[in-house]
Every structure is written in structure tokens, then in C-alpha cells.
């Protein structure tokens, strides 16, 4: 172990001087560090602040666009109701119906074959001209008419009253038809057209042909005897 000797005080002064120098240097350094504008309150220096500002300027945060106002809801588009079209048939005039009946009846008359069929067709043509409905041919009435025409030819009689005293309604019912309407007879004509002309020129026979309440007709011909039996 060494001991300091009494002759060493100057070294302590040096040491003290050095200590004072150290203290002075520390005060100077502190003064330099505390100069205004050198440090920010967050501990970054000015250069750091500039660098940070440059970084922010170079990389701006993406701007958030303001929210667009909500568009008002559009009203629903009305759906057009399905369109329907109805057609009401135009009423057929009486004249149109009559013309159609005439055309049909005349065509039937032109096409008819055989005396009995021809008479029926000519009757319906005349009824169409008068505005009446057509009469329909009926087999039972045909037999009644044919039988009576043959009877008149055989007996040489010409009358609505038969040789046995019967009238047309008796003969029609006996043949099996329950609703007799009227009877026309003729003698001496050679064709259906000729006998129809004669009947239409006679008021009584014409009235039977154009009676709109009659619905059926039977025609008989034997020799030159002709018979029409109408039914309701």
C-alpha cells in the first residue's frame, strides 16, 4: 500500500481544475442542446420532421370521398293490364237472312232431280222469297201424297174428298202423321215447274205454299196427277 505524501497538493488542484473544466464543458454542452428550434417536443429533430413531412407529401393518404346521398326509391312501374278484345257479332238483318234463304233455296231447286224433289225445292224457293222458313221433306207425307195421286189416277177422280169420303187430314193421319196442315192437288201438268206455276197463280194453293206455320211437305205424282201434303 502506498501513501500520499504531503508534498502532493498541486495534483489535487489539477484534478479540481480538471473537474471544473469538466463541469464547464458540461454546462456549455447543455446550453447548446437547449437552443430554441433544435428539438421538437416529441424528441425528433428538424431534419426528421422534414423527412417525415416529405414522406407524407410524397405518399398522401387516399382521400375518402364523401358519401353520396341515397337516391330516392323509384316508384314501381305500373304493369299494363292485359288488353282483351271482344267482338260482338253484328245482328243479321231480315233482308240478309231472306237473301241467304233465297240463294240456298234456288241452288237446291236447280240441283233437285226427280219431280217430287223438284217440287219441294221450288216450294222452298217461293217461301224464301216470302220470308218464310223452308219446309222439310217427310217420308210419311210423301207416301200419303203418292198414294192419293195414284188413287185419283186409278179412279179418274179429282177432288180433295176421296172416293171413300175421306179428307186430306184423314189420309195423312192414316199414313201415320199426326199433324196435317194442308193439301194441294193438280191434274194435267207435265212437269214440276209447270204445276208449281199453276199452284202459285191460284190464291188458295199459293196460300198453302206460303203458310209459314207449315214445317214439312210430302209430294206425290202419278201420271199427270199431283199432290202436296203439308204438315205442321
C-alpha positions, 0 to 999 in steps of 0.5 A: 500500500502506498501513501500520499505524501504531503508534498502532493497538493498541486495534483489535487488542484489539477484534478479540481481544475480538471473537474471544473473544466469538466463541469464547464464543458458540461454546462456549455454542452447543455446550453447548446442542446437547449437552443430554441428550434433544435428539438421538437417536443416529441424528441425528433429533430428538424431534419426528421420532421422534414423527412417525415413531412416529405414522406407524407407529401410524397405518399398522401393518404387516399382521400375518402370521398364523401358519401353520396346521398341515397337516391330516392326509391323509384316508384314501381312501374305500373304493369299494363293490364292485359288488353282483351278484345271482344267482338260482338257479332253484328245482328243479321238483318231480315233482308240478309237472312231472306237473301241467304234463304233465297240463294240456298233455296234456288241452288237446291231447286236447280240441283233437285232431280226427280219431280217430287224433289223438284217440287219441294225445292221450288216450294222452298224457293217461293217461301224464301222469297216470302220470308218464310222458313223452308219446309222439310221433306217427310217420308210419311207425307210423301207416301200419303201424297203418292198414294192419293195421286195414284188413287185419283189416277186409278179412279179418274177422280179429282177432288180433295174428298176421296172416293171413300169420303175421306179428307186430306187430314184423314189420309195423312193421319192414316199414313201415320202423321199426326199433324196435317196442315194442308193439301194441294192437288193438280191434274194435267201438268207435265212437269214440276215447274209447270204445276208449281206455276199453276199452284202459285197463280191460284190464291188458295194453293199459293196460300198453302205454299206460303203458310209459314206455320207449315214445317214439312211437305210430302209430294206425290205424282202419278201420271199427270196427277199431283199432290202436296201434303203439308204438315205442321 
